[in-house]
Amino acid sequence: MEKHKVLIANRGEIAMRITRACQKLGLDFVCVYTAEDSHSRHVHLARELGGGLYRVSSYHDANELMAVADASFATAVHPGYGFFAEDFRFARRVTQRERGLIFIGPSWRVIRELGDKINTKRLARSLGVPTVPGSDKPIYDEMEAEHVAQSLYDFQLSSGISQPTIMVKASAGGGGMGIEEVQDIGMFRSVYRRIRNYALRNFKDEGVLIEQRIRDFNHLEVQIVSDRSGKNPVHFGTRNCSIQSTGHQKRVEVAPGFAPAEINYSFDAAGVLAEITEHSLALARKVRYDNVGTWEWIVTRDGRPFLMEVNTRIQVENGVSGIIAGIREQEGVDIIAEQIRVGLGEPLGYTQADVSLSGVGIEYRIIAEDPAAGFAPWVGRIEKFAWKQESWLEMYTQVPVNEPYDIPTEFDPNLALGIVWGKDMEEAKMRGVAFLDSLVLEGADSSGNPLKSNISFLRAKTADILKF
């Protein structure tokens, strides 16, 4: 593999995982951090492994990141997730600047093509891929938006839906952000204006997508990997991300997406998994997808799948797919390492026939928040954080384990990802509860009130994993 130095343009646990992947691949790396992250373990790890380390004023400042790339003689940029990960303009700038770098992610053209939910819907429909009923082009005109919303509302009424609901989304958004529901059609105009303004501020594009609200569904994903040829995408199975906060933010992810051998569903669950996987690969081939990506689906209680969007980046939950996957004789797949390897131009080197899937993986997002108060973030100091090491457990955290840690208020209070594996669902659930019970998480806020976390919520929800 050709020698490269990778600028890791992110923070926290994802920066640590990219650092470890670079180390595994024999690549040099350089990390960045802000003043608020001075005590993050991703900073300690960069120093420990002898990588470059630069302080920046913001992870959102592309000029600073490019300056670090030049000062450190980096040859590639890994954006992680969030920040610039799905910004095609940033990816284009990285590759087309005078001292061009490799962007470790899909090509900027692919990001642009699939980053717009509406364009993705058009492409999907051209292939016969089922999508959520609603607009198939960005709507910028308020009167047109009202017309689409009214038609969807009337359609639901005529279909016997007693409480019609419209979803208003920023077409260039993702990750559950920039989305509101409308049940009273009289409130549509104010919600539309709010989402349009949000989209303009956050995504520099005020295009809005209007869809029917599908109720009573499971949220599934398909993990895709492809090399720069874009000709031979493979999948690493499915995930179920239906356990979420009230704000549509994922809290538990499970791979695979259903367990037809252990749970009786009212539909052909194995058939649905096969269907969404084939549809996802067909769309990947259509656009010549050339890196790691996730196809997000909703599946209704009667087994009807609808494609929601494509996330053109590595996702938080990549590890739960990796823990159930294997390539030839290798058990477990480091999907971040695969992303870097093919992102730097290496051929994939295997086909779908070489990929195996076994067991069940559960990923828990450990967060300083209060589920009883609408998942409100908790702010304070962590005094102690520990857990029992197990062969079936992978733990990723930027929180120092041997010293106090003040949770930065500038970022989401995500503390750790715990991923467990079991030979079947029952073993995975049993191990998941054992992991959560072993966690020691203590701290207090500035008034001396004890730390709040979602650990009890995660434990309670473990019993419902993969049930519809």
Order of alpha helices (4+ residues) and beta strands (2+ residues): beta-alpha-beta-alpha-beta-alpha-beta-alpha-beta-alpha-alpha-alpha-beta-beta-alpha-beta-beta-beta-beta-alpha-beta-beta-alpha-beta-beta-alpha-beta-beta-beta-beta-beta-beta-beta-beta-alpha-beta-alpha
